[in-house]
Amino acid sequence: MNENLKYLEVDLPEDLAKLKAYGDFDRLKRVIDLRLKKDIPNALKQRLELEKYIIDIIPKSYPYNYEEALKILQESFEDFKEEELEELRDLDSIDWYYINGEVHFKDDMVANLVKTVPELAKRVIDKKDLMDKEGNFDMLNEVIAKMKSKGDLAYKIRIKASIKLKKEAERPGKKIRVHIPIPIEYSQVKNFKILSTSHEPKSISGPYSPLRTVYFEEDYKEDDEFYVDYEFINHVAYKDPKPEEVSNFQPNFYTEEFPPHIVFNPYLRELTEEVLGDEKNPLIKARKIYDFITSKVMYSFVRPYFSITNIPTYGASSLKGDCGIQALLFITMCRIAKIPARWQAGLYANAKSIGNHDWAQFYIEPFGWLFADCSFGGAAYREGAEERWNFYFGNLEPFRMPATSSFQYDFNPQLNYLRRDPYDNQDGEIEYEDQRLSEEDYVTNQVVVDIEEVEI
């Protein structure tokens, strides 16, 4: 299924691109269906088939018209004025899209503004998200200091991950297929154990699978829930690589393009050259790329990745993006610079919270694989937390569950239908044998059952 994603590199015909830009999605669907009935080139056909899925994603991501958005913002922030909304639009600090020619705003706009605009964060009426953010930073500072002092740190983490259909999507007796992510047993992961499952797994991916899951295949029963309860140890050693210790020999693996996103287009090539200048040392090159992203690319929630036709270019041109966009931009720029770089993603899980997260790894001899978390680093940069900013170039704290090591990798066994998220996998995916299910059809949940520091 995922091999067809390469056709996102094909440009939409101009008439369809104009309909999409205006947000006339009903007409766009109708015209695509008419076009697909004609004898058209296969590459264009595949591109239009993919666009039919994208059409359904975008309107759902932008539910609020102008009046609704203004009302929500006025109820969320003290003394919020309409002029501020206009300024946020001009600054591209609030995400919007045309839906039938009318401006609509993103569903998570309030949370995004609290996270990214300090002036508004001070005026938020519900202080919970603000306190959670500040508490998380304090905890990270303490853990980082301890990790640097000891030289390494390890935590045993127990997580229960589940998927459950909503009532209206239930079809008792129909065969259902479910993938739930679990940790890859490499890098920082040790002593992984499955403690229990809701059903007998049909298969479990190998320990080093680039996209690791527990797979269930069952005749669906009413009110059924699928879950995996597992534990593992996350053990990370602190690294402080020095440019003068870099080897003269550097490998060339993980430096290739991987369409449709990891592509070396003219803009990204020139941007990389501009950022690096005449620098020759690969460690300093990687740090220059990290510094550019953490200082220039503002963290921002975005619509589902499948609706963005080139993710690194989106981040590099709009100078905004979430953790995955920043990670993929770092990987692409590193590869342009001949620095091996790859994807790592899964969950960020500690005693306070658990959530989806993406980051990157890059390879420098003689240090081996190093971590780069541009979104955590960017948050530290904006907070003025220099020690934390420096830490996330080369290191991670031990609160990670890596479930994928390759962007855009397919499930094994593959699903019959295009996945909700064909690039990543933190929540899991579910489908009937004869029907694709959308994210509105089911609920996913991850809970940290237990977490404790351990000695290795």
BAKOL-905036 format. One record per residue (C-alpha): x, y, z. Coordinates in steps of 0.5 Angstrom, whole numbers, padded with zeros to 4 digits, always signed. Layout:
N
XYZ ...
//
This chain:
456
+0000+0000+0000 +0005+0005+0002 +0009+0004-0004 +0004+0008-0008 +0005+0015-0004 +0011+0016-0008 +0006+0019-0013 +0005+0025-0008 +0010+0028-0012 +0006+0029-0018 +0003+0036-0018 -0005+0036-0019 -0007+0039-0025 -0008+0046-0025 -0016+0046-0025 -0016+0041-0019 -0011+0045-0015 -0015+0051-0016 -0021+0048-0013 -0017+0045-0007 -0014+0052-0006 -0021+0055-0005 -0023+0049-0001 -0029+0047-0006 -0028+0040-0004 -0035+0037-0006 -0033+0040-0014 -0026+0037-0013 -0029+0030-0011 -0034+0030-0017 -0028+0033-0022 -0023+0027-0020 -0028+0022-0021 -0030+0024-0028 -0022+0025-0029 -0021+0018-0027 -0026+0015-0032 -0022+0017-0037 -0016+0014-0040 -0010+0018-0036 -0003+0016-0035 -0002+0011-0029 +0002+0016-0025 -0003+0022-0025 -0009+0016-0024 -0005+0014-0017 -0004+0021-0015 -0012+0023-0016 -0013+0017-0012 -0009+0019-0006 -0012+0026-0007 -0019+0023-0005 -0017+0021+0001 -0014+0028+0003 -0020+0031+0001 -0023+0028+0007 -0018+0030+0012 -0017+0037+0011 -0025+0040+0012 -0025+0035+0019 -0018+0039+0021 -0021+0046+0020 -0028+0046+0024 -0029+0053+0026 -0031+0059+0022 -0029+0066+0023 -0034+0067+0028 -0034+0061+0032 -0026+0061+0032 -0027+0068+0035 -0032+0066+0040 -0027+0061+0042 -0021+0065+0043 -0025+0070+0047 -0027+0065+0052 -0020+0062+0052 -0016+0068+0053 -0017+0074+0058 -0019+0081+0054 -0018+0077+0047 -0019+0082+0041 -0021+0081+0034 -0015+0085+0032 -0011+0080+0035 -0014+0074+0031 -0012+0078+0025 -0005+0079+0027 -0004+0072+0029 -0007+0070+0022 -0002+0075+0019 +0004+0072+0023 +0002+0065+0021 +0001+0064+0028 -0006+0061+0028 -0007+0055+0022 -0013+0056+0018 -0015+0054+0011 -0021+0056+0006 -0027+0051+0006 -0032+0053+0001 -0028+0060+0000 -0029+0061+0007 -0024+0062+0012 -0024+0056+0018 -0019+0055+0023 -0016+0049+0026 -0019+0044+0032 -0013+0045+0037 -0012+0052+0036 -0012+0054+0043 -0008+0049+0045 -0003+0051+0040 -0003+0058+0042 -0002+0057+0049 +0004+0052+0047 +0007+0057+0042 +0005+0064+0044 +0008+0066+0051 +0004+0073+0051 -0003+0069+0050 +0000+0063+0055 +0000+0069+0060 -0007+0070+0059 -0010+0063+0058 -0016+0063+0063 -0016+0055+0064 -0009+0055+0067 -0008+0047+0067 -0004+0046+0060 +0000+0052+0062 +0002+0049+0069 +0003+0042+0065 +0008+0045+0061 +0012+0048+0066 +0012+0042+0070 +0014+0038+0065 +0020+0043+0064 +0022+0043+0071 +0022+0035+0071 +0026+0035+0065 +0032+0040+0068 +0032+0035+0074 +0033+0029+0070 +0038+0032+0065 +0042+0034+0071 +0042+0027+0074 +0044+0024+0067 +0050+0028+0066 +0052+0027+0073 +0051+0020+0073 +0053+0018+0066 +0047+0014+0064 +0040+0013+0067 +0035+0008+0066 +0027+0007+0067 +0023+0001+0067 +0016+0003+0064 +0010-0001+0064 +0005+0002+0059 -0002-0001+0057 -0004+0001+0050 -0011+0000+0047 -0016+0001+0041 -0024+0000+0041 -0029+0002+0036 -0034+0007+0037 -0041+0004+0038 -0044+0006+0031 -0038+0003+0028 -0039-0004+0031 -0040-0010+0026 -0041-0016+0030 -0039-0022+0027 -0035-0019+0021 -0027-0020+0021 -0023-0015+0024 -0015-0013+0023 -0012-0009+0029 -0004-0007+0030 -0002-0004+0036 +0005-0001+0037 +0010-0004+0042 +0018-0002+0043 +0023-0004+0038 +0028-0008+0042 +0034-0004+0040 +0038+0003+0041 +0035+0005+0048 +0030-0001+0049 +0032-0007+0054 +0028-0013+0057 +0022-0012+0053 +0016-0016+0056 +0009-0017+0054 +0005-0018+0060 -0002-0019+0057 -0006-0018+0051 -0014-0018+0050 -0014-0023+0045 -0009-0028+0043 -0004-0025+0038 -0004-0027+0031 +0003-0025+0030 +0008-0021+0033 +0013-0017+0029 +0020-0019+0030 +0024-0015+0036 +0028-0011+0030 +0022-0009+0026 +0022-0002+0023 +0015-0002+0025 +0013-0006+0031 +0006-0009+0033 +0002-0014+0036 -0003-0016+0030 -0010-0019+0032 -0015-0022+0027 -0021-0024+0030 -0029-0024+0029 -0031-0018+0032 -0036-0018+0038 -0040-0013+0041 -0036-0008+0045 -0030-0011+0044 -0023-0008+0046 -0016-0010+0044 -0010-0008+0048 -0003-0010+0050 +0000-0009+0057 +0008-0009+0056 +0014-0007+0060 +0021-0005+0058 +0027-0001+0061 +0029+0005+0057 +0037+0006+0058 +0041+0012+0056 +0048+0014+0057 +0050+0021+0056 +0054+0023+0050 +0058+0029+0050 +0061+0029+0043 +0067+0033+0041 +0068+0036+0034 +0076+0035+0035 +0075+0027+0036 +0071+0026+0029 +0074+0021+0025 +0076+0023+0018 +0072+0017+0015 +0065+0017+0015 +0060+0012+0013 +0055+0014+0007 +0049+0009+0009 +0042+0013+0011 +0044+0019+0006 +0039+0017+0000 +0033+0020-0002 +0026+0017+0000 +0020+0020-0004 +0015+0023-0003 +0018+0027+0003 +0026+0026+0004 +0027+0029-0003 +0033+0033-0004 +0029+0039-0008 +0033+0045-0010 +0030+0049-0004 +0032+0044+0001 +0039+0044-0002 +0040+0051-0002 +0038+0052+0005 +0042+0047+0007 +0048+0050+0003 +0046+0057+0007 +0046+0054+0014 +0052+0050+0013 +0057+0055+0009 +0064+0052+0009 +0064+0048+0015 +0067+0041+0013 +0066+0038+0020 +0060+0033+0020 +0059+0034+0027 +0059+0041+0027 +0054+0041+0020 +0049+0037+0024 +0049+0042+0030 +0048+0048+0025 +0042+0044+0022 +0040+0043+0029 +0041+0050+0031 +0037+0053+0025 +0031+0048+0026 +0031+0050+0034 +0031+0057+0033 +0028+0059+0026 +0022+0053+0026 +0017+0055+0031 +0013+0049+0034 +0006+0048+0031 +0001+0043+0031 -0001+0041+0024 -0006+0037+0020 -0005+0030+0019 +0001+0029+0015 -0002+0025+0010 -0005+0032+0007 +0002+0035+0007 +0005+0033+0000 +0012+0035+0002 +0013+0035+0010 +0020+0037+0010 +0019+0043+0005 +0013+0045+0009 +0017+0046+0015 +0023+0049+0012 +0018+0054+0008 +0013+0056+0013 +0018+0056+0018 +0013+0052+0023 +0012+0045+0024 +0011+0040+0030 +0016+0034+0032 +0015+0030+0026 +0016+0036+0021 +0022+0038+0025 +0025+0031+0025 +0024+0030+0018 +0027+0036+0016 +0033+0035+0020 +0034+0028+0017 +0033+0031+0010 +0038+0036+0011 +0043+0032+0014 +0042+0027+0008 +0043+0033+0004 +0050+0034+0008 +0052+0027+0007 +0051+0026+0014 +0047+0019+0016 +0040+0020+0019 +0034+0016+0021 +0027+0017+0024 +0025+0014+0031 +0018+0015+0034 +0013+0013+0038 +0011+0015+0045 +0014+0020+0050 +0012+0017+0057 +0013+0019+0064 +0010+0020+0071 +0006+0026+0069 +0004+0025+0062 +0004+0020+0055 +0003+0022+0048 +0006+0021+0041 +0012+0024+0039 +0017+0024+0034 +0025+0025+0034 +0031+0023+0030 +0038+0020+0030 +0044+0022+0026 +0051+0018+0026 +0058+0021+0027 +0064+0016+0027 +0067+0015+0032 +0061+0016+0037 +0056+0012+0033 +0048+0014+0033 +0046+0020+0036 +0040+0023+0038 +0037+0030+0036 +0030+0032+0038 +0029+0039+0035 +0022+0040+0038 +0024+0039+0045 +0031+0043+0043 +0026+0048+0040 +0022+0049+0047 +0028+0050+0051 +0031+0055+0046 +0025+0059+0047 +0025+0058+0054 +0032+0061+0055 +0034+0054+0058 +0041+0053+0054 +0043+0047+0058 +0037+0043+0056 +0037+0046+0049 +0045+0043+0048 +0043+0037+0051 +0038+0035+0046 +0043+0035+0041 +0046+0028+0042 +0042+0026+0047 +0035+0024+0050 +0032+0023+0057 +0030+0016+0058 +0022+0017+0057 +0021+0014+0050 +0018+0008+0047 +0021+0008+0040 +0016+0004+0036 +0018+0006+0029 +0025+0006+0026 +0023+0008+0019 +0019+0013+0016 +0013+0011+0012 +0014+0003+0013 +0009-0002+0012 +0005-0006+0017 +0007-0014+0017 +0002-0017+0015 +0000-0011+0011 -0007-0008+0012 -0012-0008+0006 -0014-0001+0006 -0010+0005+0006 -0008+0007+0014 -0010+0013+0017 -0003+0015+0018 +0001+0012+0013 +0008+0015+0015 +0008+0013+0023 +0005+0009+0028 +0004+0011+0035 -0003+0010+0036 -0004+0003+0032 -0009+0002+0026 -0016-0002+0025 -0020-0004+0020 -0025-0009+0018 -0023-0014+0013 -0028-0011+0008 -0028-0004+0010 -0023+0002+0011 -0024+0005+0018 -0023+0013+0019 -0020+0016+0026 -0028+0018+0027 -0029+0010+0028 -0025+0008+0034 -0021+0011+0040 -0014+0009+0042 -0011+0010+0049 -0004+0009+0052 -0003+0009+0060 +0003+0009+0064 +0001+0004+0069 +0008+0004+0072 +0014+0008+0072 +0021+0007+0076 +0028+0009+0076 +0032+0003+0076 +0040+0001+0076 +0043-0002+0070 
//
